[in-house]
């Protein structure tokens, strides 16, 4: 039964490793020239953005 639930809720053709690498690369590119305070604000804003969804 658990396997059926997992199969029903899984996103078809979702590649977790590929997704993680894309997100990591985007964040790295976004913060590459920021100082600590800017990076801290960046993540606070992202957290707020994703909690609104």
Secondary structure, DSSP 8 states (H G I E B T S, - for coil): -HHHHHHHHS-TT--HHHHHHHHHHHHHHHHTT--HHHHHHHHHHHHHHHHH-
